[in-house]
């Protein structure tokens, strides 16, 4: 495989984590405009741990996921009782605050005669843990995809379990779910934390793939893209968001057929698709039909 | 110190008047359709680019430029309305309303990306000059000065509000709009063509957006593709500060946002300016959600 294809495939894997994070909240009935913030929290905290403190990547990734979950809980606690649009706006405000805080973050240390660490709007360069350990791009691709497969397997297991059914019941009608004894608040907080951790995992892998991050990587465009991925792919199964990422990054950007017009094509595609399928290509109906057909 | 405060307040009014005008258009769509049109700013930017492109290729006066901006914004608005909002009107109020609302919002974002790329393809430079509204000196009051454009923007905001008030409370169309806002099903049963009301409200809001876009571009004397995102974010923030769904609230929200930004920029710098605005919105939503729902509490906005 040439370097370009590896890069495209790695990107597809990385942004799948973010799309899955948006998807998890969507099936619980909440639309977040702020998952990019947790992606950023993961990228910054994981990058600082490996680049400044020399923590091995696996531990840094775990710590990044924990901080992503923690920040998501902090944002979720006061806002999850809001519904629909109001929750979307609150998460947008929180995410933009996070981005500005990244712009204000200056924390540089001298390592091997070089300043390393976040430098405000100048970005954060030198996240070279993967590069210095001699991990080849192809190996990194394998790491990203094995993590993605693990996450996906967890999603599929949960969706077939009682927990998954409860989750969808909260998304479909929170009042009804509460009336049959589901603790809706605890459920939503758990979902928010898990989605935050998932986005942070994507972020830490993104930071180590690119070796350079800057605050505007994590602006509202990224957040709405992840929502769009989940929504065009479909809300019926965890494969949906992956399909969404594949269509945009794989088909449109990766093949370079629509260079210069990619946004026009992707934008039109999304709008037209949502006309006919407001819950995406693989929505609950299609998934149900497929399951009945093949099992 | 006091002089700075006064000058900041005057600057804040200038910015605030622009935000107020944007928030009025946003509020009109949200108040009637209960939908957020994320590509509102992008459609305005499209109108401004349409006018800029024309002025680069032909000799046109200011009035023609304003008309072109408004025409472009209404055209872009019609495209957004047909593609993102019209198909989901039927699902309003039904159990699937919330997924229709999300779909409409994400679809409107998708068109935002289209407008942005189309603008960059048509005029690829990062920045284009826009003819100024007023070439002379700013108004001076002793040691303070106020840009003339601010007066135009404020005047436009007041005029638009007066016009909307007349339409909403003095015409049959306004009666239909208010009926649709209160109880859409009853309005439908009474023979009001609800989707037609939506279409006209959308056109009206787009025209207001075009006017705002023209005045803003003429007072900044430049256009960039970033105008779209800027207008959407600022308009949305001002609308939320004003309590979502009230026209006087939108004007007040715009002015408050402008004043807040001018003062916090002076005291804490540009990054803190944005941080404080977002913090205020977040705190309002988290601590006083009733502030945001007081105009819309009869029907949920989900």
Interface residues (C-beta under 8 A of the other chain):
Chain A: X26 X29 X31 X78 X79 X81 X82 X83 X84 X85 X86 X88 X89 X90 X93 X94 X96 X97 X100 X101 X103 X104 X220 X224 X227 X228 X231 X260 X261 X262 X263 X264 X266 X267 X268 X269 X270 X271 X272 X274 X275 X278 X279
Chain B: X36 X38 X83 X84 X87 X88 X91 X96 X98 X99 X100 X101 X102 X103 X104 X105 X106 X107 X109 X110 X111 X112 X113 X114 X116 X117 X118 X121 X229 X233 X236 X240 X271 X274 X275 X278 X279 X281 X282 X285 X286 X287 X289 X292 X293 X300 X301 X302
